[in-house]
């Protein structure tokens, strides 16, 4: 029975009905998910249920930093490649280490017990690199350097966004440039954006 279901699924995947206009999201995911009219900077961040999934590889065919035609200059990391199967999900996670180095970890996750057609799934992902403080940075993808960026100090055209939250019986703050997109929790609470107290906030 399981073998029959597998054969039927293979036929359906390779020869979909001609009248269908549905696009499978795992083939080319949108570079920026939206919630309402707001955009999310990185829709490929690790998820809570990833601890139940198996971590796996991705094949990266190209890695490029694109400079947008804007003032001030803005940067996007464009990743192109493919996942091992259509059951795999892309993950992109950034960390900032000492020496103004930005490490971008790119990998995939998959349900260990999933039965999947062994067909690779191409993807193109665009990641916002504009949430760091003023300075020069080197960008590394899976421990390989791909380029340098410069974040300039320019007044925000959309004002600033102030966030506060309580952690370990004290209040923390972050002051970020105003945008038209929805910032995720990791971006708001990142160490390079966090202010330790009211005095640090006043200096900003």
N, C-alpha and C positions, 0 to 999 in steps of 0.2 A: 504493500500500500504506500509506504513512504517513498519507494522508488518510483512509483507511478506519479505521485505528487511532484516529485523532483523533475521528472520528464515534462509534465504539463507546465510547470513554472518556467522551465528552460525554453519551451516552445513559445509561451506567452511573452517572455522577455525579448527573445530574438525576433519574433514576428508579431508585434503589437497590432491591434485592429487599425485599419487605415483611417477610420472616422474619428479616432481618438486624437485630441490635441493636447493631452496631458503631458507635461514635462516632468520627469523624475528629478526631485530636488538633489539627489546625491550625485548627479552627473556634473552639474555646474552650479553650486550653491551661490546665492546672492552674496556679494562682497560686504554688504551692510544690511543686517536685519533691521526691521523697523517695528516700533511699538507705537501705534497711533501715528503721529507725524514726527516722531523722534527717531533718530538713528543710533545704533549701538556700534561703538568703535571696533570691537572685536567679538564677533558672534561665535568664534571657535575656541573660547576659553574652556578649560576643564570644567566638567559638571559634577554635581554631587554624587550621582550614581556611577561615575567612572570607576570607583573603587571596586565595583562588581564586574567590570569589564577587563578584557585582556589588552595590554598595551602592545602596539605593533608598529611597523615601519610605514613610511611613505616614500614614494619615489619623487624627488624634486627635479624637474627638468629645467627650470629657470628660477632665479631669485634676483629681483631688481628693486632698487629704491627709485621711485618716481617723484619728481619735484612738480608739484601742482602750480598752475599759473594763478597765483594768488598773492596777496600782500597782507601779512607777512608770508614768507615762503612756508609751505606745508609739504609734508612728506608722507608717502604711502609705500608700504612694502607690498610688492606684488609677487605672489608665489604661484607657480604653475607646476602641475605634476599629476600623479594619479595615486589612488588608494589601491591596496591589494585586491579588494573585492567591493561590490556594491553594498555590502553589509557593514563596511568600515566607516567610521566617522572621523573627520579631521579635527585635530586639536592644535592650537597655536598659543603658546604661553610665553610672555615676556618677563624677564627679570633684569634689573640694573645692578651691576656689580661695581666695585671700586675702579677708579680710573675712567669713569664715563663710558663704560662699555655696556651696550645693550645686548643681552643674549636672548635670542628668539628660538624656542624649542618647538619643533614641528614633528608631530607623530600622529598616529591613528589609534583608535580603540575599537574593539569589536566584542560582541557577545560570545563568550567561549563556546557555548553549545549551539550556536546558530548554524543552520544548514544553508549554504549560500552558493549561488552560481559563481564559478571561478572566472569572473570577467572583471578587469580593472575598471575603476571609476575615475575619470579625469576630473580635475578641479582647478579653479582659479580663485585665489583668496587675496583680498586686499585688506591690509592692516594699517590702522592709523598710528603714526609715530610722532604725533605732535603734543603729547601730554607730559613731556619731560620739562624740567626747569631750563632756564637759559644756559646755553653752553654748547660745546662741541662733543659729539658722540660718535663712537664707532659701532656699527651694527653687525652682529654675528648671527648666522643661522646654522643651527646644529654644529656649533663650534668652528664654523668657517666664516671669515670676515667677508662681507659683501659690499661695504662702503662706509662713508662718513656723512653725518648730517650736522647742521648748525641750527640750533633753536635761537631765534633772535628775540631781543626784548623790545616788543612793540605793544603800545596800548591796545587793549582788546576793543574791537568795533562793536561787540555785543555785550560789553560789560564783563563782570566776573560772577562766579557762582560760589557761594560760601556753604560748606557742608560741616556739620558737627555730629559727633556720635560719642557714646560713652563706652570706655573700655577700661576694665580693671579699676573701677571707682574714680575715674578722672575723665574729663572731657577732652576730646581731640578735635582738631579742625583741619580743613584743607580749603585752599582758595584756588580755584581753577578758572581758566579762561571760559567765557561764555560761548556756547555753541548751540546749534539747532538740533543736536542729537542727544540721546539719553546716555548718560555716563554710567558704566557698570560699577559695582561695588569695589572690585579690585582696583579700578582706576582711581576712585575717590580716596581709598584708604592706602594707596601705594606709599611706601616710605619716602619717596622723593617728592610727594605732594603733601605729606602730613605736616601739620604744625603742632608743636608740643603743648602750647598753652596760649593764654590770652595775650601775653607780652609778645610772643612770636607773631601772633596774628596782627597786632598793632604795627609791627615793623613792616609788614607787607603793604 
